Amino acid sequence: MKHSVSLAAIVLCLLFVNQAMAGSYALSDSIVGPHFFDAFSFQAIEDPTYGTVHYVDESTAKSKGLVSSTKDRFTLRADDFTKLSAKGRGRDSLRVRSKKQYTTHVAVFDINHMPEGCGTWPAVWDKGDPWPYKGEADIIEGVNSQGTNEVTLHTSRGCTMPSSRTMTGTARDTDCQGGNGCGVFLKETSSFGPIFNSIGGGWYALERTRDFIKVWFWSRSDKSVPDDVKKGALSVETDRWGIPSANFLNTHCDFTRYFGSNYIVINLDFCGEWAGNATLYTEAGCPGTCDEYVRNNPAAFSAAFFDFASIRIYE
């Protein structure tokens, strides 16, 4: 027996399937312990923000003990044993970039500890090349152990955000162009620096689609952490994660135009254009000048390290 199916019925079926799949992602990359070395490359480059930092290559990082892994964690740290000369290269540190690039995806970062201390500028971010034409999304960023985390987009000219959005954080700017970008300050004091570390860290998650870019934060003790995030599940359902900490919309920013394929970047800078800003550095209660402090006080950076339990990517 032959059956005819109307075009309207087919369209409704496709819409139902698309709606059912919204917010559903399957695990594509599970980066745990020694798998970090397969997933990331070391960028021994000049610091584009002019920091008191010297990014080293993988072999140097390993020989100096700046990177290490066990079966269930990997650690990235800065040199905390060398006093530097008054001039010349800065403190040895790490900048790593994922070997793969991503567009629509979810990235979940399970972090036990992030760098802290005067002069530090830690960051976890998505970045496209060339910058800023392929976009940048800063997931974790802050300086001098001060304040809460700031989530920021950086784009070329023409991308703006509405001032009113559904999120728990507070918008700083609405124009995403260039170095300042459009930032959102998270409300939780546990989202950055010493307080984050004192409670054992937590989870950050980014979801990027053609319609929005969202970031969530859950502290280690947060009872609202979704099970798929906490357990590192084989799939995640972002529609069940609740209101995001930061929410960026495409209403006045075509993400297909302003964002391309992005790498995941993790780095620890010192001083530079943000952490080294004299006013911000002094307001944080830090001594002397940032450059002098970083050069002369290696032991002050014993807590300047990232400790990741895992990074999981879903597509």
C-alpha positions in Angstrom: 0.0 0.0 0.0 1.3 3.4 -1.0 1.2 6.3 1.5 1.5 10.0 0.6 3.3 12.4 3.0 2.6 16.1 2.7 5.4 18.7 2.6 4.0 20.3 5.7 4.3 17.0 7.6 7.9 16.6 6.6 8.7 20.2 7.8 7.0 19.6 11.1 8.9 16.4 11.6 12.2 18.1 10.8 11.4 20.9 13.2 10.6 18.4 16.0 13.9 16.6 15.5 15.8 19.9 15.5 14.0 21.0 18.7 14.7 17.6 20.3 18.4 17.9 19.6 18.7 21.5 20.8 21.2 21.7 23.6 22.3 18.0 23.1 26.0 17.3 22.5 28.1 14.2 22.4 31.6 13.8 23.8 34.3 14.3 21.1 37.5 14.9 23.2 38.3 13.9 26.7 41.5 15.5 27.9 42.6 13.9 31.2 46.1 13.5 32.6 48.8 12.6 30.1 46.4 13.0 27.2 47.0 16.7 27.6 50.3 16.4 25.7 48.5 14.9 22.7 45.8 17.6 22.7 47.9 20.8 23.2 51.0 22.3 21.7 53.3 24.8 23.5 53.6 28.3 22.1 57.0 29.7 22.8 56.2 33.1 21.4 56.7 36.8 22.3 53.9 38.0 24.6 51.5 40.2 22.5 50.5 42.1 25.7 54.1 43.0 26.6 54.2 41.2 29.9 57.2 40.3 32.2 57.0 36.8 30.9 58.9 34.3 28.8 56.8 31.5 27.2 58.9 28.3 26.9 58.6 25.3 24.6 57.5 21.8 25.7 61.0 20.4 26.3 62.0 23.4 28.4 58.7 23.1 30.4 59.3 19.5 31.1 63.0 19.9 32.0 62.2 22.7 34.4 59.2 21.0 36.0 56.7 23.6 34.7 54.3 20.9 33.4 53.4 17.6 34.8 50.6 15.0 34.7 49.3 12.0 36.5 46.5 9.6 35.4 43.8 12.0 36.6 45.2 15.6 36.4 47.7 17.9 34.6 49.5 20.9 36.0 50.9 24.0 34.3 53.0 26.4 36.3 55.4 29.3 36.2 59.0 29.4 37.4 59.0 30.0 41.1 62.7 29.5 41.9 64.6 32.0 39.7 65.4 35.6 40.6 65.6 37.6 37.3 67.9 40.4 36.2 66.5 44.0 36.1 66.3 43.8 32.4 65.9 41.1 29.8 63.4 38.3 29.4 60.6 37.8 31.9 59.6 34.9 34.2 59.4 31.5 32.5 55.8 30.5 32.0 53.5 28.6 29.7 51.1 29.3 26.9 49.5 26.3 25.3 47.0 25.9 22.4 44.8 23.0 21.4 45.8 21.2 18.3 42.1 21.0 17.2 39.8 23.9 16.3 36.1 24.2 17.2 33.0 26.0 16.0 29.7 24.9 17.5 30.7 23.1 20.7 30.6 22.8 24.4 33.8 22.9 26.5 33.7 21.8 30.1 36.8 22.6 32.3 37.1 20.8 35.6 39.7 22.9 37.5 41.2 22.3 40.9 43.4 25.4 41.1 44.2 28.5 39.0 47.2 30.8 39.3 47.0 33.5 42.0 49.2 36.3 43.3 50.2 39.9 42.6 51.3 40.4 39.0 49.5 37.2 37.7 47.2 37.3 34.7 45.8 33.8 34.1 43.4 33.1 31.2 41.5 30.2 29.6 40.0 31.3 26.2 38.9 30.4 22.7 40.7 32.3 20.0 40.6 32.4 16.2 43.3 33.5 13.7 43.7 36.1 12.6 42.7 38.1 15.7 40.2 39.7 16.1 38.5 38.8 12.8 37.9 35.2 13.9 36.8 36.2 17.4 37.9 35.5 20.9 35.9 34.3 23.9 37.6 34.6 27.3 36.2 32.0 29.7 38.5 32.7 32.6 40.5 35.9 33.0 41.5 38.3 35.8 44.6 39.9 37.3 46.4 40.3 40.7 44.1 37.8 42.4 41.5 40.6 42.7 37.7 40.4 42.1 35.6 37.9 40.4 36.1 36.3 37.0 35.4 38.3 33.8 34.0 36.6 30.7 34.6 38.6 27.6 34.2 38.6 23.8 36.6 40.3 21.5 35.7 40.8 17.8 36.2 43.1 14.9 34.1 46.2 14.5 30.4 46.0 14.4 29.5 43.3 17.0 27.5 44.7 20.0 25.5 43.2 22.8 22.1 44.2 24.2 22.3 45.7 27.6 19.6 43.4 29.0 20.2 39.7 28.8 19.2 36.6 30.9 22.3 35.9 33.0 23.5 36.0 36.6 26.6 38.1 35.8 26.8 41.9 35.2 27.6 43.4 31.8 30.6 45.8 31.7 30.4 47.0 28.1 28.2 46.2 25.1 30.7 46.9 22.2 32.8 43.8 21.6 35.3 45.5 19.3 39.0 45.1 19.9 41.1 44.9 23.1 38.5 46.0 25.6 35.7 43.8 24.3 32.3 43.3 25.9 32.8 41.8 29.3 30.6 40.2 32.0 31.6 40.2 35.6 30.5 37.0 37.4 28.6 37.5 40.7 30.4 34.7 42.6 33.5 35.7 44.6 34.5 32.0 44.4 34.8 32.3 40.6 38.4 33.5 40.6 41.7 33.5 42.4 42.4 32.6 46.0 38.8 32.0 47.0 38.3 29.7 44.0 41.4 27.8 45.1 40.5 27.6 48.8 37.3 25.7 48.1 38.9 23.2 45.7 38.0 25.0 42.4 35.0 24.1 40.3 33.7 23.8 36.7 33.5 26.3 33.9 31.5 25.5 30.7 31.2 27.3 27.4 28.6 26.7 24.8 29.0 28.3 21.4 26.4 28.2 18.7 25.5 30.4 15.8 22.9 32.0 18.0 24.6 32.6 21.3 27.7 32.1 23.4 27.1 31.2 27.0 29.4 30.5 30.0 28.4 28.8 33.2 30.4 28.5 36.5 29.8 26.1 39.4 32.0 26.0 42.5 33.1 22.6 43.8 30.5 22.8 46.7 27.7 24.1 44.5 24.7 21.7 44.8 23.3 22.8 41.5 26.1 21.3 39.4 24.5 19.3 36.6 25.2 15.6 36.8 26.5 15.4 33.2 29.0 18.1 34.1 30.1 16.6 37.4 30.4 13.1 36.1 32.1 13.9 32.8 29.3 12.2 30.9 29.4 10.9 27.3 26.8 13.5 26.4 25.5 16.8 27.9 22.1 18.6 27.9 22.8 22.3 28.2 19.1 23.2 28.2 19.0 21.7 31.7 21.9 23.8 33.1 19.9 26.8 34.2 20.6 30.5 33.7 24.2 31.1 32.5 26.7 33.2 34.3 27.4 35.1 31.0 25.2 35.3 27.9 26.1 36.8 24.6 23.4 37.0 21.8 23.5 37.3 18.1 20.8 40.0 17.9 23.4 42.6 16.8 26.3 40.3 16.2 26.2 37.7 13.5 28.4 35.0 15.1 28.9 33.2 11.7 30.6 36.4 10.6 32.5 37.5 13.7 33.7 34.0 14.8 35.5 31.3 12.9 37.2 28.1 14.0 38.7 28.7 17.4 41.5 27.1 19.4 41.5 26.7 23.1 44.3 28.6 24.7 45.5 28.4 28.3 48.2 30.8 29.5 49.7 32.5 32.5 51.0 36.0 31.9 52.7 38.4 34.3 52.2 42.2 34.4 51.6 43.3 30.8 48.9 45.7 29.7 46.3 44.7 32.3 48.0 43.2 35.4 50.8 45.7 35.1 48.5 48.7 34.9 49.9 50.8 37.8 46.6 51.9 39.2 45.1 48.4 39.1 48.2 46.9 40.6 48.3 49.3 43.5 44.6 49.0 44.1 45.1 45.3 44.5 47.5 46.0 47.4 50.5 44.8 45.6 54.0 46.1 46.5 56.4 48.2 44.4 56.0 48.0 40.6 54.7 44.9 38.9 57.8 44.3 36.8 60.1 44.6 39.8 58.0 42.4 42.0 57.8 39.6 39.4 61.5 39.7 38.7 62.7 39.8 42.3 60.3 37.5 44.2 60.2 34.0 42.7 58.9 32.3 45.9 55.8 34.6 45.6 54.7 32.5 42.7 54.5 29.1 44.3 50.7 29.2 43.8 50.9 30.5 40.3 49.7 27.3 38.6 46.8 25.7 36.8 45.7 22.2 38.0 43.1 20.6 35.7 41.2 17.5 36.5 39.9 17.4 32.9 38.9 19.3 29.8 36.0 17.7 27.9 34.7 18.9 24.5 31.3 18.0 23.2 30.0 18.6 19.6 
